[in-house]
Amino acid sequence: MTIVPHDRLAQDVLDALIEEFVTRDGAVQGHIETPISQKMAAVLRQLKAGMAVIVFDEASESCTIMPKEDLPADTSEPSSGP
């Protein structure tokens, strides 16, 4: 797995990834319905604060968002440069 900095993604790609994450089966918690826009804003705040990260899994060729503290030990940091 490799960390993908959120600020390296185009805004529309980042928005789509966050929307998919917050609407994914099992992502709904509690009994109070929170608007998707509020859920997306909360995830974006966590990404900007470094509390959550976007990871790319080479094996499945997919991205997901996870709490930074839950990263597997073998997760690599992004390479520097453009």
Phi and psi in radians as a Rosetta constraint file:
Dihedral C 1 N 2 CA 2 C 2 CIRCULARHARMONIC -2.267 0.35
Dihedral N 2 CA 2 C 2 N 3 CIRCULARHARMONIC 2.376 0.35
Dihedral C 2 N 3 CA 3 C 3 CIRCULARHARMONIC -1.311 0.35
Dihedral N 3 CA 3 C 3 N 4 CIRCULARHARMONIC 2.340 0.35
Dihedral C 3 N 4 CA 4 C 4 CIRCULARHARMONIC -1.950 0.35
Dihedral N 4 CA 4 C 4 N 5 CIRCULARHARMONIC 1.976 0.35
Dihedral C 4 N 5 CA 5 C 5 CIRCULARHARMONIC -1.045 0.35
Dihedral N 5 CA 5 C 5 N 6 CIRCULARHARMONIC 2.276 0.35
Dihedral C 5 N 6 CA 6 C 6 CIRCULARHARMONIC -1.068 0.35
Dihedral N 6 CA 6 C 6 N 7 CIRCULARHARMONIC -0.514 0.35
Dihedral C 6 N 7 CA 7 C 7 CIRCULARHARMONIC -1.397 0.35
Dihedral N 7 CA 7 C 7 N 8 CIRCULARHARMONIC -0.010 0.35
Dihedral C 7 N 8 CA 8 C 8 CIRCULARHARMONIC -1.655 0.35
Dihedral N 8 CA 8 C 8 N 9 CIRCULARHARMONIC -0.090 0.35
Dihedral C 8 N 9 CA 9 C 9 CIRCULARHARMONIC -1.650 0.35
Dihedral N 9 CA 9 C 9 N 10 CIRCULARHARMONIC 2.552 0.35
Dihedral C 9 N 10 CA 10 C 10 CIRCULARHARMONIC -1.087 0.35
Dihedral N 10 CA 10 C 10 N 11 CIRCULARHARMONIC 2.555 0.35
Dihedral C 10 N 11 CA 11 C 11 CIRCULARHARMONIC -0.978 0.35
Dihedral N 11 CA 11 C 11 N 12 CIRCULARHARMONIC -0.706 0.35
Dihedral C 11 N 12 CA 12 C 12 CIRCULARHARMONIC -1.191 0.35
Dihedral N 12 CA 12 C 12 N 13 CIRCULARHARMONIC -0.584 0.35
Dihedral C 12 N 13 CA 13 C 13 CIRCULARHARMONIC -1.216 0.35
Dihedral N 13 CA 13 C 13 N 14 CIRCULARHARMONIC -0.779 0.35
Dihedral C 13 N 14 CA 14 C 14 CIRCULARHARMONIC -1.063 0.35
Dihedral N 14 CA 14 C 14 N 15 CIRCULARHARMONIC -0.796 0.35
Dihedral C 14 N 15 CA 15 C 15 CIRCULARHARMONIC -1.039 0.35
Dihedral N 15 CA 15 C 15 N 16 CIRCULARHARMONIC -0.763 0.35
Dihedral C 15 N 16 CA 16 C 16 CIRCULARHARMONIC -1.133 0.35
Dihedral N 16 CA 16 C 16 N 17 CIRCULARHARMONIC -0.713 0.35
Dihedral C 16 N 17 CA 17 C 17 CIRCULARHARMONIC -1.124 0.35
Dihedral N 17 CA 17 C 17 N 18 CIRCULARHARMONIC -0.787 0.35
Dihedral C 17 N 18 CA 18 C 18 CIRCULARHARMONIC -1.138 0.35
Dihedral N 18 CA 18 C 18 N 19 CIRCULARHARMONIC -0.742 0.35
Dihedral C 18 N 19 CA 19 C 19 CIRCULARHARMONIC -1.082 0.35
Dihedral N 19 CA 19 C 19 N 20 CIRCULARHARMONIC -0.750 0.35
Dihedral C 19 N 20 CA 20 C 20 CIRCULARHARMONIC -1.075 0.35
Dihedral N 20 CA 20 C 20 N 21 CIRCULARHARMONIC -0.705 0.35
Dihedral C 20 N 21 CA 21 C 21 CIRCULARHARMONIC -1.107 0.35
Dihedral N 21 CA 21 C 21 N 22 CIRCULARHARMONIC -0.835 0.35
Dihedral C 21 N 22 CA 22 C 22 CIRCULARHARMONIC -1.317 0.35
Dihedral N 22 CA 22 C 22 N 23 CIRCULARHARMONIC -0.310 0.35
Dihedral C 22 N 23 CA 23 C 23 CIRCULARHARMONIC -1.791 0.35
Dihedral N 23 CA 23 C 23 N 24 CIRCULARHARMONIC -0.018 0.35
Dihedral C 23 N 24 CA 24 C 24 CIRCULARHARMONIC -1.058 0.35
Dihedral N 24 CA 24 C 24 N 25 CIRCULARHARMONIC 2.545 0.35
Dihedral C 24 N 25 CA 25 C 25 CIRCULARHARMONIC -0.947 0.35
Dihedral N 25 CA 25 C 25 N 26 CIRCULARHARMONIC 2.318 0.35
Dihedral C 25 N 26 CA 26 C 26 CIRCULARHARMONIC 1.561 0.35
Dihedral N 26 CA 26 C 26 N 27 CIRCULARHARMONIC -0.113 0.35
Dihedral C 26 N 27 CA 27 C 27 CIRCULARHARMONIC -1.457 0.35
Dihedral N 27 CA 27 C 27 N 28 CIRCULARHARMONIC -0.287 0.35
Dihedral C 27 N 28 CA 28 C 28 CIRCULARHARMONIC -1.396 0.35
Dihedral N 28 CA 28 C 28 N 29 CIRCULARHARMONIC 2.211 0.35
Dihedral C 28 N 29 CA 29 C 29 CIRCULARHARMONIC -2.217 0.35
Dihedral N 29 CA 29 C 29 N 30 CIRCULARHARMONIC 2.570 0.35
Dihedral C 29 N 30 CA 30 C 30 CIRCULARHARMONIC 1.400 0.35
Dihedral N 30 CA 30 C 30 N 31 CIRCULARHARMONIC -3.126 0.35
Dihedral C 30 N 31 CA 31 C 31 CIRCULARHARMONIC -1.885 0.35
Dihedral N 31 CA 31 C 31 N 32 CIRCULARHARMONIC -0.138 0.35
Dihedral C 31 N 32 CA 32 C 32 CIRCULARHARMONIC -1.637 0.35
Dihedral N 32 CA 32 C 32 N 33 CIRCULARHARMONIC 2.212 0.35
Dihedral C 32 N 33 CA 33 C 33 CIRCULARHARMONIC -1.374 0.35
Dihedral N 33 CA 33 C 33 N 34 CIRCULARHARMONIC 2.092 0.35
Dihedral C 33 N 34 CA 34 C 34 CIRCULARHARMONIC -1.813 0.35
Dihedral N 34 CA 34 C 34 N 35 CIRCULARHARMONIC 2.314 0.35
Dihedral C 34 N 35 CA 35 C 35 CIRCULARHARMONIC -0.997 0.35
Dihedral N 35 CA 35 C 35 N 36 CIRCULARHARMONIC 2.522 0.35
Dihedral C 35 N 36 CA 36 C 36 CIRCULARHARMONIC -0.989 0.35
Dihedral N 36 CA 36 C 36 N 37 CIRCULARHARMONIC -0.666 0.35
Dihedral C 36 N 37 CA 37 C 37 CIRCULARHARMONIC -1.071 0.35
Dihedral N 37 CA 37 C 37 N 38 CIRCULARHARMONIC -0.636 0.35
Dihedral C 37 N 38 CA 38 C 38 CIRCULARHARMONIC -1.238 0.35
Dihedral N 38 CA 38 C 38 N 39 CIRCULARHARMONIC -0.686 0.35
Dihedral C 38 N 39 CA 39 C 39 CIRCULARHARMONIC -1.111 0.35
Dihedral N 39 CA 39 C 39 N 40 CIRCULARHARMONIC -0.751 0.35
Dihedral C 39 N 40 CA 40 C 40 CIRCULARHARMONIC -1.118 0.35
Dihedral N 40 CA 40 C 40 N 41 CIRCULARHARMONIC -0.722 0.35
Dihedral C 40 N 41 CA 41 C 41 CIRCULARHARMONIC -1.107 0.35
Dihedral N 41 CA 41 C 41 N 42 CIRCULARHARMONIC -0.673 0.35
Dihedral C 41 N 42 CA 42 C 42 CIRCULARHARMONIC -1.136 0.35
Dihedral N 42 CA 42 C 42 N 43 CIRCULARHARMONIC -0.740 0.35
Dihedral C 42 N 43 CA 43 C 43 CIRCULARHARMONIC -1.140 0.35
Dihedral N 43 CA 43 C 43 N 44 CIRCULARHARMONIC -0.744 0.35
Dihedral C 43 N 44 CA 44 C 44 CIRCULARHARMONIC -1.076 0.35
Dihedral N 44 CA 44 C 44 N 45 CIRCULARHARMONIC -0.714 0.35
Dihedral C 44 N 45 CA 45 C 45 CIRCULARHARMONIC -1.062 0.35
Dihedral N 45 CA 45 C 45 N 46 CIRCULARHARMONIC -0.712 0.35
Dihedral C 45 N 46 CA 46 C 46 CIRCULARHARMONIC -1.154 0.35
Dihedral N 46 CA 46 C 46 N 47 CIRCULARHARMONIC -0.682 0.35
Dihedral C 46 N 47 CA 47 C 47 CIRCULARHARMONIC -1.116 0.35
Dihedral N 47 CA 47 C 47 N 48 CIRCULARHARMONIC -0.799 0.35
Dihedral C 47 N 48 CA 48 C 48 CIRCULARHARMONIC -1.139 0.35
Dihedral N 48 CA 48 C 48 N 49 CIRCULARHARMONIC -0.574 0.35
Dihedral C 48 N 49 CA 49 C 49 CIRCULARHARMONIC -1.430 0.35
Dihedral N 49 CA 49 C 49 N 50 CIRCULARHARMONIC -0.152 0.35
Dihedral C 49 N 50 CA 50 C 50 CIRCULARHARMONIC 1.427 0.35
Dihedral N 50 CA 50 C 50 N 51 CIRCULARHARMONIC 0.176 0.35
Dihedral C 50 N 51 CA 51 C 51 CIRCULARHARMONIC -1.419 0.35
Dihedral N 51 CA 51 C 51 N 52 CIRCULARHARMONIC -0.421 0.35
Dihedral C 51 N 52 CA 52 C 52 CIRCULARHARMONIC -2.270 0.35
Dihedral N 52 CA 52 C 52 N 53 CIRCULARHARMONIC 2.711 0.35
Dihedral C 52 N 53 CA 53 C 53 CIRCULARHARMONIC -2.404 0.35
Dihedral N 53 CA 53 C 53 N 54 CIRCULARHARMONIC 2.745 0.35
Dihedral C 53 N 54 CA 54 C 54 CIRCULARHARMONIC -1.673 0.35
Dihedral N 54 CA 54 C 54 N 55 CIRCULARHARMONIC 2.282 0.35
Dihedral C 54 N 55 CA 55 C 55 CIRCULARHARMONIC -2.155 0.35
Dihedral N 55 CA 55 C 55 N 56 CIRCULARHARMONIC 2.473 0.35
Dihedral C 55 N 56 CA 56 C 56 CIRCULARHARMONIC -1.854 0.35
Dihedral N 56 CA 56 C 56 N 57 CIRCULARHARMONIC 2.205 0.35
Dihedral C 56 N 57 CA 57 C 57 CIRCULARHARMONIC -1.738 0.35
Dihedral N 57 CA 57 C 57 N 58 CIRCULARHARMONIC 1.961 0.35
Dihedral C 57 N 58 CA 58 C 58 CIRCULARHARMONIC -1.098 0.35
Dihedral N 58 CA 58 C 58 N 59 CIRCULARHARMONIC -0.624 0.35
Dihedral C 58 N 59 CA 59 C 59 CIRCULARHARMONIC -1.121 0.35
Dihedral N 59 CA 59 C 59 N 60 CIRCULARHARMONIC -0.767 0.35
Dihedral C 59 N 60 CA 60 C 60 CIRCULARHARMONIC -1.704 0.35
Dihedral N 60 CA 60 C 60 N 61 CIRCULARHARMONIC -0.086 0.35
Dihedral C 60 N 61 CA 61 C 61 CIRCULARHARMONIC 0.919 0.35
Dihedral N 61 CA 61 C 61 N 62 CIRCULARHARMONIC 0.838 0.35
Dihedral C 61 N 62 CA 62 C 62 CIRCULARHARMONIC -2.425 0.35
Dihedral N 62 CA 62 C 62 N 63 CIRCULARHARMONIC 2.769 0.35
Dihedral C 62 N 63 CA 63 C 63 CIRCULARHARMONIC -1.949 0.35
Dihedral N 63 CA 63 C 63 N 64 CIRCULARHARMONIC 2.635 0.35
Dihedral C 63 N 64 CA 64 C 64 CIRCULARHARMONIC -2.607 0.35
Dihedral N 64 CA 64 C 64 N 65 CIRCULARHARMONIC 2.992 0.35
Dihedral C 64 N 65 CA 65 C 65 CIRCULARHARMONIC -2.003 0.35
Dihedral N 65 CA 65 C 65 N 66 CIRCULARHARMONIC 2.394 0.35
Dihedral C 65 N 66 CA 66 C 66 CIRCULARHARMONIC -2.587 0.35
Dihedral N 66 CA 66 C 66 N 67 CIRCULARHARMONIC 2.738 0.35
Dihedral C 66 N 67 CA 67 C 67 CIRCULARHARMONIC -1.071 0.35
Dihedral N 67 CA 67 C 67 N 68 CIRCULARHARMONIC 2.440 0.35
Dihedral C 67 N 68 CA 68 C 68 CIRCULARHARMONIC -1.017 0.35
Dihedral N 68 CA 68 C 68 N 69 CIRCULARHARMONIC -0.614 0.35
Dihedral C 68 N 69 CA 69 C 69 CIRCULARHARMONIC -1.186 0.35
Dihedral N 69 CA 69 C 69 N 70 CIRCULARHARMONIC -0.299 0.35
Dihedral C 69 N 70 CA 70 C 70 CIRCULARHARMONIC -1.651 0.35
Dihedral N 70 CA 70 C 70 N 71 CIRCULARHARMONIC 0.062 0.35
Dihedral C 70 N 71 CA 71 C 71 CIRCULARHARMONIC -1.097 0.35
Dihedral N 71 CA 71 C 71 N 72 CIRCULARHARMONIC 2.379 0.35
Dihedral C 71 N 72 CA 72 C 72 CIRCULARHARMONIC -1.100 0.35
Dihedral N 72 CA 72 C 72 N 73 CIRCULARHARMONIC 2.646 0.35
Dihedral C 72 N 73 CA 73 C 73 CIRCULARHARMONIC -1.060 0.35
Dihedral N 73 CA 73 C 73 N 74 CIRCULARHARMONIC -0.481 0.35
Dihedral C 73 N 74 CA 74 C 74 CIRCULARHARMONIC -1.550 0.35
Dihedral N 74 CA 74 C 74 N 75 CIRCULARHARMONIC 0.193 0.35
Dihedral C 74 N 75 CA 75 C 75 CIRCULARHARMONIC -1.277 0.35
Dihedral N 75 CA 75 C 75 N 76 CIRCULARHARMONIC 2.290 0.35
Dihedral C 75 N 76 CA 76 C 76 CIRCULARHARMONIC -1.689 0.35
Dihedral N 76 CA 76 C 76 N 77 CIRCULARHARMONIC 2.565 0.35
Dihedral C 76 N 77 CA 77 C 77 CIRCULARHARMONIC -1.318 0.35
Dihedral N 77 CA 77 C 77 N 78 CIRCULARHARMONIC 2.724 0.35
Dihedral C 77 N 78 CA 78 C 78 CIRCULARHARMONIC -1.186 0.35
Dihedral N 78 CA 78 C 78 N 79 CIRCULARHARMONIC 2.653 0.35
Dihedral C 78 N 79 CA 79 C 79 CIRCULARHARMONIC -1.341 0.35
Dihedral N 79 CA 79 C 79 N 80 CIRCULARHARMONIC 2.623 0.35
Dihedral C 79 N 80 CA 80 C 80 CIRCULARHARMONIC -1.393 0.35
Dihedral N 80 CA 80 C 80 N 81 CIRCULARHARMONIC 2.784 0.35
Dihedral C 80 N 81 CA 81 C 81 CIRCULARHARMONIC 1.994 0.35
Dihedral N 81 CA 81 C 81 N 82 CIRCULARHARMONIC 3.097 0.35
